[in-house]
Amino acid sequence: MFRCFNSLPTPLQICLGMCLHQDVTEEAKKAKVQSIKIESVLSEQAKNERNVVKILMLGAAESGKSTLVKQIKIIHSRGFSKQELISFKPAVLDNLLMSMKCVLRGMGMLRIDLSNKNNKTHARSILSCSQCFGEDCELLPFVAHAFCALWADQGVRAAAARGFEFQLNDSALYFFENLSRIIVPNYMPTEIDVLRVRVRTCGIIETQFQVKEMAFRMYDVGGQRSEMRKWLSCFDCVRAVVFVVALTSYDMTLTEDCSKNRLLESLNLFHSVCVNPVFKSTSLILFMNKTDLFRKKILHSERHLRLYMPSYQGADSDVDAAAHHITAMFVACNTTPQKLIYQHFTIATDTSNVQVVFQFAMDQIVKENLAAVSVE
């Protein structure tokens, strides 16, 4: 190209050179304008991002943290659409199947017999069933019939009432009591069903919402042991850690390791948060969850806290003393005296309770981070 250019007459070379220079100059101007626009957008995005309050929701498996996240979606983020509700149907049906299997196995452990011997066939069909719904997500007819017959059996009901003794899912009784509604064709889950259903959290689930014109972003992280360590170095930008503790877990063991106490596993996890430098300047909030179930267990199950936590010296029937003792165990993990750990007692399945408690927690987060959060 340049060889051909040099062969042209000198006046033509000068004229062509000026045109090329003008084109390059125009392109440079356009590129500069575009660059300024991009930088402006990125700057605005960075400013907006700084004004988002990021919250990390942590807790051991089955602590109720995912239920709390669902409640936030209901309270602050327009709830669940019809399609979203329908998407939970397979999980509800599967929870029902797993819960009935758990009760039937629990009957063997408790040496409780079926009151109706004809239900043995139904029990066998449930225990051997791996999936209770078809491709259309409708409950299989033989499973629906077996569920009804078994829940009508007084032996099954007696065992379910003692579910504390064999780690029956917290929501099992709720789904059993709503059996007639759930087994009908074209059943669609309600928001309460969605709050009650147990779905394992894998990876990280992000929820965005707004409270009093302030933007929040919450990250729900899987509570199983395999998920726990994924977040440690990934959330240095969070303003607060909300750690959820199941008060009822004091007498339970881990699903993946029956030699480990669930409450102590949760305590170890919280200790790792307290001592991790990533969270040195992060607000810490404890949600001591499942207070309703904890009260029932302490008062009616004979599974006294002192039998599992020898450090507890209070009365067996003193629910408040027992709850505060467990809370004190977690607060003691704090190695920084000048740092406060806020504590709240919660019932994750109770929307009104969560709404009040969560508002208190958000106020505390904003107050602690006022210097870092723009409220303009």
Sequence and secondary structure as in RCSB ss.txt:
>XXXX:A:sequence
MFRCFNSLPTPLQICLGMCLHQDVTEEAKKAKVQSIKIESVLSEQAKNERNVVKILMLGAAESGKSTLVKQIKII
HSRGFSKQELISFKPAVLDNLLMSMKCVLRGMGMLRIDLSNKNNKTHARSILSCSQCFGEDCELLPFVAHAFCAL
WADQGVRAAAARGFEFQLNDSALYFFENLSRIIVPNYMPTEIDVLRVRVRTCGIIETQFQVKEMAFRMYDVGGQR
SEMRKWLSCFDCVRAVVFVVALTSYDMTLTEDCSKNRLLESLNLFHSVCVNPVFKSTSLILFMNKTDLFRKKILH
SERHLRLYMPSYQGADSDVDAAAHHITAMFVACNTTPQKLIYQHFTIATDTSNVQVVFQFAMDQIVKENLAAVSV
E
>XXXX:A:secstr
 HHHHHTS HHHHHHHHHHHHHHHHHHHHHHHHHHHHHHHHHHHHHHHHHTSEEEEEEESTTSSHHHHHHHHHHH
HS    HHHHHHTHHHHHHHHHHHHHHHHHHHHHHT   SSGGGHHHHHHHHT S  B TTS B HHHHHHHHHH
HT HHHHHHHHTGGGGT  TTHHHHHHTHHHHTSTT    HHHHHH      SEEEEEEEETTEEEEEEEE  SH
HHHTTSTTT TT SEEEEEEEGGGGG B SS TTSBHHHHHHHHHHHHHH GGGTTSEEEEEEE HHHHHHHHHH
S   GGGT TT  S TT HHHHHHHHHHHHHTT   TTS EEEEE  TT HHHHHHHHHHHHHHHHHHTTTTS  
 
